[in-house]
Amino acid sequence: MEIDTPAEFVTESHLEKLSKKLKLTKEEKLASIHEGRIDRAKFGFNVNRFNPTASTTNREKSKKKNYMMVSFKKKAKQQKLSLKQKNKLLQEHIMKKAKFMRS
């Protein structure tokens, strides 16, 4: 199949239409947005509990808290104990265990 006439030549714009997504106008963008919103439920967090009026857990509360408030607490928990502190805790644990065993 030979192409002789200029009307049968394939232009660059014809090829781009196949691979390149053309830009939409503002009206077309808004129309597609409204189409997507028809069947969609509202955004937000669904409470997945047996009793939806029940109180929240500490983990859920910490997610809502300001990060700077939580970060200092996290740093304090991650600090390592010194050898003296470890020995003191171990001695207290042994004493409590001994009291429990005596009674």
C-alpha positions, 0 to 999 in steps of 0.5 A, a space after each residue: 500500500 503506497 501513499 501517493 497523495 498528500 491527503 493520505 500522509 500521516 501527520 504528527 498530530 494524528 500520532 500524538 492523539 494515539 499516545 498523548 492525552 489531550 488537555 481538558 478544558 475547565 468545563 470538562 474537568 469540572 464535569 468529570 469531577 461531578 461525575 465521580 462524586 455521584 456515587 461516592 460516600 462522604 470523606 472522613 473517618 468511619 467509627 468501626 466499633 460495636 458501640 459507636 458512642 463508646 470512648 476512644 482508645 489512647 492510640 486514637 487520641 495520640 493520633 489526633 494530638 499535636 505532633 510536638 506534644 507526642 514527640 517529646 514523650 516518645 524521646 523520653 521513652 526511648 532513652 536508655 537506662 544507666 547501669 545504676 538505674 537498671 540495678 535499682 529496678 532489678 533490686 526493686 523487682 526482686 524485693 517485690 517478688 520476695 514479698 509476694 512469695 512470703 505471703 
